[in-house]
Amino acid sequence: MASALFLWLSWLVLSLLSIYLLDLLAHSRRRLPPGPRPLPLIGSLHLLGDQPHRSLAGLAKTYGPLMSLRLGAVTTVVVSSPDVAREFLQKHDAVFATRSAPDAAGDHTRNSVPWLPPGPRWRELRKIMATELLATHRLDALHELRQEKVSELVDHVARLARDGAAVDVGRVAFTTSLNLLSRTIFSRDLTSLDDRGASKEFQQVVTDIMGAAGSPNLSDFFPALAAADLQGWRRRLAGLFERLHRVFDAEIEHRRRVAGEEHGKVKDDFLRVLLRLAARDDDTAGLDDDTLRSVFTIRPNVTWMAHGWWARLRTLISGIIAQFLPQYCNGGFVSLAFMACALSLLSVYLLDLLAQSRRRLPPGPHPLPLIGSLHLLGDQPHRSLAGLAKTYGPLMSLRLGAVTTVVVSSPDVAREFLQKHDAVFATRSAPDASGDHARNSVALLPNSPRWREIRKIMATELFSTSRLDALHELRQEKVVELVDHVARLAREGAAVDVGRVAFTTSLNLLSHTIFSRDLTSLDDHGASKEFQQVVTDIMGAAGSPNLSDFFPALAAADLQGWRRRLAGLFERLRRVFDAEIEHRRRVVGKEHGKVKDDFLRVLLRLAARDDDTAGLHDDALQSIFTDLFAAGSDTSSSTVEWAMAELLRNPLPMAKACDELQRVIGSTRRIEESDIGRLPYLQAVIKETFRLHPPVPFLLPRQATTTIQILGYTIPKGAKVFINVWAMGRDKDIWPEAEKFMPERFLERATDFKGADFELIPFGAGRRICPGLPLAVRMVHVVLASLLINFKWRLPVKVERDGVNMTEKFGVTLAKAIPLCAMATST
C-alpha cells in the first residue's frame, strides 16, 4: 500500500511540475501586467480567500493598480484605481464592451441585455430600455404603483413592531424590491411580505436563482470542462429559469387576451410598452417572447466573487476526497494544497476526456491525467502495444504524455498509411534530442523539394546497383578481416561476441564504402575505439525515452539533457567527417586512379555543381554520413546477431543453411555479393529474422501533415504514427506457428521485404522506405554467410545448458539484451 501511494504521489509531483513549467513558459512569452506567480492548474485561486474583494485589494498593494492573475485556466485582469479604470471603461471602452458570461447562465445569455455582446441587436435593446422603459417620464408615470408597495412595507413593519417581533431587514427589503419591480413591469404583485402560496413559490425561485448563480462553478475557471457541466449548475439554473418563465408566459398571454379591454384601466407598465414595441418591431431588436422573458428575469449578481464562494469550493473538494480517500482524511491531512492537487488532477483528466470525445479518434485506452497511456508501454513497448491491439484493434490511438499517437498493427491498415495516403504521412516525427541534426538529416527532413532531391541523389548516385558493384572490392576486404579475426579467436579458444564483431565489421563496411578507409578496428584500440564508442553512444542516447518528445511544451528546457548530450556526440562525429572532407579536398586531383568513386568523392563532385536544390553544404554532408553510420551499422549488426542466435537455437535450419553454402560456394569459402541470389535458404533465414526481429520495431515514426479520415476514424494533424512491424511479423492470422523460427515458410511463398508486401516491411514502405536498403541487404547476407561457411558454431556449455537468452532491449533498434557469445571452430 505504501509503495502504491508513493508511486501515485510521484506521478502527482511530476504532473504538477510539468504543468507548472508549461505555464511559466507560456507566460514568459506574453508581457502581462504584474501579478502573483500561478500554481499549477489552479493558478492564483488559492489567494482569493473568502472575501476576494479584500484579497485583491491587498494584492494590488504589492503588484499595483493594474494586475493580472490566472484563476484556474482563465487569465484575469484586476483594476484597482480610478485612472486605470478610466483607461478600460472610457478610453478603450469599445474593446471591453463585451461581458464575460457565466457558463451557468446557459441559453439565457442569448437574449439577456447584460450578457449580449455589442452589436446592432444589443444597441437596439439598450436604446429601448433607455428611452421607453427607464426614461424619467416613464418611471414618473409608474410612481404611484410603486408607492403602494412602499406603503405595504411600512404597514408590515408596523405590525411586527406592535407584536414585538424582530424585523429581518434583508428579507423584507428583498420582498419589497420584488414587488416594486413586479408592479413596474406587470402592474401587479408576484410575491407577498406574508410568504404564502404561489407568492412564496415565486420568491423562492428568485432566491434559488440568486444562490445558484452566486455559487463557484468549475466551468467558469476551466472553460474546457464547460460542456460536461460537472457541478450541474447550468442544468439547475435552466430549470429555475424555466419555472420563472412559466410565470412570465402566463402574464404575457393574459395581457394579450385582454388587449383592448384594459385600455385606461392600467398605466403603461413595462409589459404593455414592450408588447406594443414588439408588434411593430422590424426584428432589429428581436423582441420575441424569449427576449421578453429574459428582460423580465431578475438579473442577480452572478459574479463568482460572491461571499463565501471559496469556502463552498473547499467544502465541495473535501466532500470528494472524503468520499474516495477516507483513510487519508483524518488528522488534518486534507489541506488546501492537497485539495488543489486533487482538483488539478481531476480537471486535467476530465479535460482530456472531453477533448478526446469531440474527435472520432481510433479506439484506445482511456488516458490518465497528464501521462496519458505512458504507463501502459512498459520496458518493451512493441509487445505492450501488440497486446493492446488485440483489445482495441489494428488501428488504435493513445495519448502518450501530451502527444496523440496512432498505432498500426496490421498489413492492411499499414497499406492505408504507407501507400494509399503516403503523401499525408511522408513527414517524419523528429525526436527532440536530434536538435540541429534534423535540419539536414535525410531520415528526418520533412517531405519537401530539398528532401526529394537528396533522396534522388542517394537512389541514383550512392545506392544504385552500379555504384555498389563498383565499390564491392572495398567491402570485400572488410569481410576477409572479419573471417581472420574470428579465426584467431577460434585458435585461442575464445568466445566470439557475435554482435560486437558484426557491429565493428558493419562500421568498416560503411567507412570503406564512404571514405575508402577504416574508421574503426576489430582490435578496439586508439582512435578506432573512440569512433566506435561515439556511434554506440549516439544509438544509446537516441533510443532513450525523452520527456521532451512526450511533452513538447517542455522541449525548450531539455529537462533530461538528451539534446545537449547528442549535440556533443554529433560534434565529435563531425570532427572526424570534417577531417575526411578537408583531406579529400586537399588531395583532389592527386588521388585520381588511386581510389574508386566512393560516396565522399561522388558527393563532393555533386556539391560542386549543386544549384542549392539539395543544399549539399558541409553540414548536409556530415548529416548524411551520420545517418549512414548510426542507422546502417546498428541495424545490420543486430540482424546478424539475431540470425545467429536463432540458428544456434534451431539446429535443423543451421544445418540446412550450412549445407546450401557448401553446395553452392564450395571449398573456396569466399562469399561474393553476387552469390546472394543463388542462396535461397540463406535469404529465407534473413527474411525469417526480419519477421521475428525487425531492426526498428516501429519503423521511424511518421507524422500526419493534415487531418485525414482513415477507415472511418479521424487522424488529426500532427498525430504521431507508429507502424508496429514487430506485431505484424507475429500475427498468427498471417503467419502459421508465428512464434517458431521457420525459414522454410519463405521458400513456399514469394514474400519480399522491399516495401511491396506489407506483411514484411522491416525497412518501411512508400516514399520514406529506407534509402540504404540495397547496401544493407548485401552487408547482412555476406557477413552472415561468411560466418557460417568458414566456421562451425556451438554455444558455451552454460548457455547450452540454460538456453540462449532471447530477451530484447528496446531502443532505436531492437537489440539482444544479453549479447550472443558463441564458440567458433574453423572448418
N, C-alpha and C positions, 0 to 999 in steps of 0.2 A: 504493500500500500504506500509505504514511504517512497519507494523508488518511482511508483506511478505518479505520485504527487510531485516529486522532484522533476520528472520528465515534463509534466504539464506546466509547471512553473517555469521551466527552462524555455519551453516554446513561448510562454507568455512574455518573458523578458525579450526574447528575440523578436517577437511580433511587435511589441511596443517600441523597441529600439528602431526597427525598420521603418515603421510609420513616422516616428519622430524625426528620423534623418530625412525621410522623404519630404516631410512638411517643412523642415528647415531649408532644404534645397529649393523647394517651391517658393518660399517666402523671400529667400535671398535674391531671387530674380525680379522681385517687384518692390518698388520703393513705396511701401505702405506707410501711413502715419505711425509714429511710435506706439508701442504697447507692450504688454507682458508677453513673454515667450510662451507659446501654447504647449500644453501637454499633448501626448499622442491621443488622437481621436477626439477627446472631449474638449480640446483647445483650452479656453480660459473659463469654461463653465463653472469650475470649482471656486473661482474668485468672486462670483456674484453674491453668494450668501442668500439670506432670507429677504434682504432689502436691497435689490440691485441698484436702486437709485442712489442710495448712500454709498454702496460699494464702488460704483463707477465714479461718483464724485471724489471719493478718496483716491482712486487710481489716477484720476485726472490731475491731482496734485503732484503726482510723480511723472506722468507721461505728457501732461499738457492738455489744453482745451480741445485739441483735435487728436483723437486717439483711435487706434484700431485694435480689435480683438478677434480671435477666431472662436466662435461659440459653436461647438460641435464641428460641423463641416462648413459653417457659414461665416464668411468674412463680414465683420460688423464694425461700423464706424460710429464713434460716440462724440457728440459735440457738446461742450460744456461752457460756452461763453457767448455773449451776445454778438460779438464781432464775427466769430466763426459761423454762428447761426445765420447771420446776415449773408455770408458767402453762399450757404446752401439754400436758404429759403427766399432770397431776393436776387442776388447776382446770378446764381446758377439754378434758379427755380425750375426752369424747363427740364433740366437734366434729372432733377429729383422729384418730379411731379407725380411719379408712379408710386403707389403704396405697395408694401410688401404684404401680400395677403396671407393670412394664416391658413395652413392646409386644412384645418378642421372646418373652415367655412364652406368648403366644397363648392357646390353649384350656386350657392347664394352669392358668391362674388361676381357671377356673370352679369347680374343686374343691380348690384349694390353700388350706389353712388360713391360711398367711401372707398370701395375697392376697384372700381372700374379704372383701367388705365386711361391716361389723357387721350382723347380722341373726339371726333365730332359728336358721338352719342353722349359721352360724359359731359362735354361742354354744353350740350343742349339741355340735359337733365339738370345740370348745375344752374343754368340760366333760369329754368322753370322754378327751381326751388328758391332762387334769389328774388325773382320778380313776381311770382304767383303765390308761393306758399309762405315764405319767411319775410316778405316785404313788410314794412312798418304798417301800411294801411290794412294789410290782410290780418296781421296779428292784432291790430287795434279793433278790427271788426269782430274778432272772436273773443274779445276780452271778457265779456260777460259769461261766456261758457266756462272759462277757466276760473272766474271769480267765485262761481258756485262751489267749485271743488275746494278752494281755499277756505270758504265758509264752513264746509263739511269737516275740514281738518280741525278748525278751531273748535267746532262743536264736539268732535270726538275727543280731543284732548281735554276739554272742559268736563266731559262726562267722567273720564279717567281721574281727573283731579277731585271731583266730588266723591268718587269711590275710594280715594286714597291710594290708587294704583300707580305704579311706576310707568312712565312713558318710554317705550322703545323708540327713540328718536329716529334711528335709521330706518326702522320698518315703516313707521307712519309717513316718513318723508318719501320713502320708495313707493308706497302705495299711492300717495297723493300725486307723485310725479307721473305714475302710470295713468291716473285718472285725468290729470291736466292734459296729457298727450292724447288720450282717447277722446276727450271732449273736443280738442282742437282738430283731430282727424275725422272722427265719426259722429260728433255731437252727442255722444252717449258714453256711459261708464262701461268699462270692461272688467273692472275689479272693484273691490269694496274694502273699506277700513275694517269691516267686521269679519272678513275672511270666511265667506260662506259660499257653498255650492260652486257653480260654474265660475264665479268670481275668484274663488280660491284657486281653482284649477289653472285659470289663465295666469294668475300671479305666480303660481308655482312653475309653470312652463318658462316664463320670463326669467325667474330666479335660476332655474336649471340651465338655461342658455348662458346666463352670466357665469355660472360656476364652471360649465364645460369649456366655454371659450377662454376662461382665465386659467385653465389648468395647463401645466407644461406638457408639450407634445413633442415626442421624439422626431416626428415628421418635419417639424419646423427647424430642428437643429441638424437633421440628417436628411436632406431632400431626396436622396437616392432611395430612402426607405418609405417615402410617402405613399407609393402605390399599395404597400402592404397595410397601411393604417394600423400599425401594430397595437396601439392602445385603444383603438376603436372610437376615437373622438370624432372623426368625420361621420361615421355611421350614427353615433349618438346624437350629434348636432343635427344631422339630416332628419332624424326622427322628431326632434324637438321643433325644428323649423316647420316640418310638415304639420305638426299639431297647431302651431301658431298660424300657419297659412290657412288651415281649415276655418279658423275664426274669421280671418280677413276675407276669405271667399264668401262666407255667409253674409258679411257686411256688404260686400260688393254686389252680390246677387240681390240682396234685399233692396239696396238703393236703386238698382236697375229696374226691379219690378215696380217700384212705386214712383219711378221717374215721372214728373209732371204733377203727381198728387201732392208732393211735399213743397211745391213752389210757394214760397212766402212763409212756410212753417219753420224752416230751419235756416240758419245763416249759411253762407258759402263756406262750409268747412273744407278741409283738405281733400276729402274723398270726392266731394261734389266738384271741386275745381279740377282735380286730376281726371275724373271721368269726362268732364267737358273737354279738356285738352286732348284726351285720348281719342275722342270721337273725331277730332279734326287733325290728328297727328299724321304727318306725311312719312312716318317711320324713321324720321331723323332721331327722335328720342327713343323710339321703340317702346311706347307706353302700353305694352300688353299687360295681361293680368299678373304674369310672373314679376314684371318690373314693379307694378303697384304693390304687390306683396312685399318685395324687397325694400321698397321705400318705407313701407309701414313698419317693417320689422325693427324692433328696438335694437340699435347698434350698441352692444356693450363694449367695454374696454377690453379688447381681445389680446392686448399685448401680453407676451409670455412673462413679462416682468411684474406679474400680479403678486400681491403679498403672499408669502409662504410658498411660492412655487418650487423653490429648491428643496424645501423640507418635504413637500409631497413627492418630488422626484426621488429623494433619498428613501422615502418610505416605500416607493414602488420597487426600487432596486433591492432594498433589504428584503422585501417580500419574495422576490425572485430567488435570491440567494438562500433564504431560509427554507424555501420550498425544495430546492435542488441540492443544496450543500449544507444540510442541517448540522452535520458533525463539525463544521468549521464556524458555526455562528455563535458560539459561546465565548464568554470572556472577552468581548470587545473586538474579536477578530475582524468583524465586518466594519471596516473603517471607510472613510470617504475614498481613500486611494484604492482600496480593494474593489469597492463598488464601481469606481471609474474604470478599473481594468476589466471587470466583468462586463460592464456595458460596452466597452471598447470591442472586446472580442465578439459579443453578441451582435453588435452593429455591423462589424465588418462581415461576419458570416452571413447575416441576412441580406446585406447589400450585395454580396456576391451571388447569393441565390436569386435575388431579384434580377440582377444583370444577366445571369445565365438563362433565366426563364423567358426573357424577352427575345432571345435569339434561339432559333431552332438548330442548335449545335448537334453534332452526332452524340449518341448516348455515351455516358461515362459515369464514374463515381461522383457523388456529391463532394465538393471540396470542403476542406476545413478552413477556418479563418486564417487568412494570410498565407499559410504554407500550401493551401490548395490540396493537391494529392501527392505532394512530395514524399510523404511518409509511406506511401504505397510502393515506392520504387525499390527500396532495399539496396543491397550491395550489387545485385545483378538485375538492373532494370529491364534488360531484354527478356529475361524469364518472367519477371513480375508483370510486365505489360502483355506478354503472351498469355499469362494466366487470366488477366483481366479481360482480354479479348474473348475468352471463352464465355464470359458473362455478358459483355456489352457488344460483342460483335466485331467483325473485321475492320469497321470504321468507327473509331472511338475518339472521344475528346476528353481531355483532362486539363485542369488548371494547375500548372507547376509553378508555385510561387505566384507571380503576377502575370504569367505568360500562358495564353491559350495555346494548347498543344493538341495536335491531331495525330493519332497513331493508326497506321495502315498495316494490316496483318494478313492480307490475302493477295494472291496474284491478280485477281480480277479488279479489286479496288486499287491496287498499285498501278494497274494499266490506266485507270481513270486519271490518276495524278501525273504519271510519268510519260504518258503517251497522248491520251485524248486532250488533257488540259495542261500539257507540258509547259506551254508558254507562261501560264499563270504561276507555275511553281518552279520556274527556271532560275529563280534567285535563291542563293544560299543564305541561311541564317548564320551570320558570322559570330563566333564566340567573342565576348568582350575582351578576353585575355589576348586575342590576336593583335589588338591595337592597330598600329600603323601598318603592320604586315598585310592586313586585309585589303589595303588600298591598291596593292599590286599583285595579290595572290590570285592565280588562275582559279584555284579551288573556291575562293571566297568572293571574288569580284561579282557584282550584280550583273544580270543579263543586260548587256549594253554593246554598242558598236566596238568599244575597245576590247571587251571580253571576247567577242566573236572573232576579232582579228587575231588576238593572241591564241585563241583556240585553233584557228585555221593554221597558224604557223606551227603549232605543236603537232597537228594532224598531218600536215603536208611536208614539213621540214625536219621535225625531230623524230616522230614516231611512225613515219611511213616505213613500209616494208623495205624499200631500197636503202633508206638511211640506216635502219637497224642491221640489215645484212652487211652493209659496208663496215660497220663497227663490231662485227661478230668476233673477229680475232682478239680485239681488246678485251672483251668479256671472257673469251675462252681461256686467256692467261689466268684470270682470277679463279676459274673453276679448277684448273690444274693446281693452283696454290692451295685451294681448299682440300683437294684429294691428298696432296702431300702433307698438309698439316694433320689431317685425321690419321693418315698412315703413321706418322711419327708418334701420335698419341697411342695408336694401336700397338706399336712396337714397345712402348713404355708401359703398356697395360693400364693406361689412364682412361678414365671415363670421358666421354665426349659430351660437352654441353651443346646439344644439337641447336637449340635456339640461339645461343651466342655465336657459334661459328656460322650459322646461316645468316644472322644479322650482320656480322662483320663482312661476310662474303657479299651480301646484298649491297652494303655500302660501297665496297670496292668495285662491284659490277657497275654501279651507278657512277662512281667517280671516274672510272675508265671511260664510260660512255660519254660523260660530260666534259671531263678535263684531260683525258688520255693519261691519267696517272692516279696513283693511290693517294687517298687522304687518311687511310687507317690501315691497320695491320692485324692479322690473326694473332700476333705475338703481344699485342696490347702494350706498347711502350712509347714514351715521349709524347710528341705532338699528335701521333696517331691515336693514342689512348684518349687524349684530351678531346679530339674531334668526335670520336665515338661517344664519349660521355656527354658532350653537349647535345648531340642528336637524341640520345637516350633521355636526357633531362627535358628536352623540348616535348617529346612524346608524353612523358610523365606529367608535366605541368599542363599540357593541352588537354589531357584526359581527366584532370581533377575537377570535381564539382565546384562551381563558382557562383557565389551569391549574385554577382552582377548579371549573370545570364537568367536567373530566375526572378530578379527584382531589378529591371533595367533602370528604374529611377535612382538606384543606389550606385549605378555603374561609375559615375564620376568619382566616387570616393575610393573605388578599387579596394574595398574593405579587406580582402584576403591577400592583396598584393600580387595576384597572379599576372596582371598586365605588366606590372613593373618587373617581375621575375622573368617573364617571357621576353620582354623587351631587351633585357640584359643578355639572355641566351641567344636571341636573334642577332644581337650586335656582335657577339663572339663568333657566330657562324659567318656573318657577313664580312668580318675582317679576313677570314680565310678566303672567301669568294673574291673580295676586293684584290687580295694579293694575286689570285689566279688571273683575274681580268687585267690587272696592270701588267703582270708579267707577259701575258699573251699580246698585249698592245705594244710592249717594248720590243718584242722579238718578231713582230709581224713582218712577213716577207722572208725572214731568216729561216723560218720553220718549214717553208714550202717543200713538200715532198717528204718531210720527216715524220709528220703525224697525219692521221686521216682527218676527214672533216668531222671532228667531234661536235657535241652540242654547242660548246662555247664558241668554236670557230664559226659555226653556222649563225648563231645568234648575234655575234659581233658584226658579221657581214650584213645581216638583215638590219641591225640597228643603224649602221652607217647610211643606209638608204631609206630608213623609215621616215614617212611623212607625218609622224606623230599619231597616226591612227592607232597603232598598237602601243605607243608610248614606251618603246624599248630603251629607256634610260637605265643607268646602272642600278637604281633601286628596283626597277622591274626585273632586271636580270637576276639580282640577288634573291628576290621573292620566288622567282621560277625555280632557282636552284634549291632554295629552302624547301619548297613544296616537294620537289623530286626526292630529296634525301629523306625528309621527315616522313612522307607518305609511302614512298616506294620501298624503303628498307624494312620498316616495321611490319607492313602488311605481307610482304613476300616471305620474310623470315618466320613470322608466326604461322603462315600456311605450311611451310616446310616442317616446322616443329609439330604442328597438329597432325600432319600426314604421317610423319614418322611414329608419333605416339599411337595413332590408330593402327598402323601396320604392325607395330610391336605387340599390340593387344590382340591382334587378329592374324594368327599365323597363316591361314589359308590365303587371304588376299596378299600377304607379304610374299608367299611362295609364288603366286601367280605373276606378280609384278616382276620378281627377280627372274623367273623363267622366261617371260617375254623379253626382258632386256638381254639375257644370254642368247636367245634365239635370234633377235634382230640385230643386236650390236656385235655380239660375238666376243672374241678374245681381245679385240683392240681396246675395249673398255673406255673408249673416248667418246663421249656424248657430244654430238653436234646439234645445234638448234634445228637444223633441217631434219633431224631424226624424229622430232616430236610427232610429226604426222604419221609415222609408222609404228607408233606405240599406243594403240587404242586403250589397252588396260591401264597404262600409266595415266593417260588422260582421264580415264574413268575414276582412278584413285584421287586425282586432283579435284575433279568435279564433286565427288562424294565428300571430300574435305571441305570444299567451299559450301556444300549444302549443310553439313553439320556444324562447321566452324567458320562462318563468314568473317573475313578480316575486320570489317566495320559493321557491326550488327544492325545499326540503324541507318547505314549509309551516312553521308553528311546531311544534316537537317536542311530541308527546304523551307521556304517562306512564301506565303501567299501574297502576291503583289496587288491583288484586288479581291474584294468579296465575291464568292462564287458559290453556286449551288451544285453539289455533287451527291448523286443518289438520294435526292430529296432533302439533304441537310445543308445548312449554311456553314461554309468555311470562311470565317471573317478575314479581312485584310490584316496582314501582319501575323497571322497564326503560324506557329512553327509546326512543321510536318516531319514526323519520324516514319520511315518505311522499315518495319521490323522484319528484315530479311531472315533473321535468325528464326523467328516464329514461322515464317513461310517455309523454311527448309525443314521444319519438324512437324509440319501439318500432316496428320495421319490420313486426311482425306485426299491428299495429293501423293504422299509417299508411303507405300505399304512398309510395315515394320520400320517406321520413321526413325526410331532411336538406334537402329542397328547400322553398323558400317558395312555397306554392301555396294562396292564399286560396280558389280555386275548389272545393277539396275540401269546404268548409263550405257551398257552395251546393247541393251534391249530397247532403248528409247533415244530418239535424236534430239536431246536437250542440250542447248549450249548456254554459256554464261556471258554472252556478249551483248545482252540487252534486249533480245527478241523474245526469249522465253521467260516470262515473268515469274515462273515458279523458282527460277535460279538466277538471281541478279546480284551477285556479290560485288560487282563493280558499278551497280546502278543501271539506269536506262535513260533513254531520251537524250536531250542535248547536253545534260550535265553528267553523262556517263564518264567514268574515269578516263582521262586522255592517255594515261600511261599504261592502259591495259595491254597493248601489244608487247611492250617491253616486259611487263610483269609476268605475262604468260610464259615468255621464253625463259626468264630467270628462274621461276618456280619449277618448271619441268626439268630444266637442265641440272639445277642444283640437286633436286630430289633423285633424279635418275643417276647422277654421278655418285651420290652416297650409296645407292642401292647396288649398283653394278660393281663397285670397287671393294665393297666390304660386306661381311656377314655381321649381322647385328643381334645383340641379345641384351636383356635387361640385367642390371646388377642383382645379386642374389636377394637382397632385402626387398627391392622393388618387385622382383619376380614373385616373391612370396606374398607381398601385401597388395600387389596390383598397381598399375600406373594411375597416379592421381590425376584425374581429368578435370579438376576444378578450374573454372575460368576466372580470370581477373578482368573486370570491365574497365574500359578506358576508351581512348580514341579507337584502338584496336582491341580485339578480343584475344588476349594472350593467355597462355597457361599460367596459372597462379604458382605452380611448382615447376621449375624448369625441368625439361626432359634430359636426363643424363643416361647414356647408354654406352655399352662396351662394343667396340668395333674390332673386327679381325679382317686383315687383308685377305682377299680371295686370290 
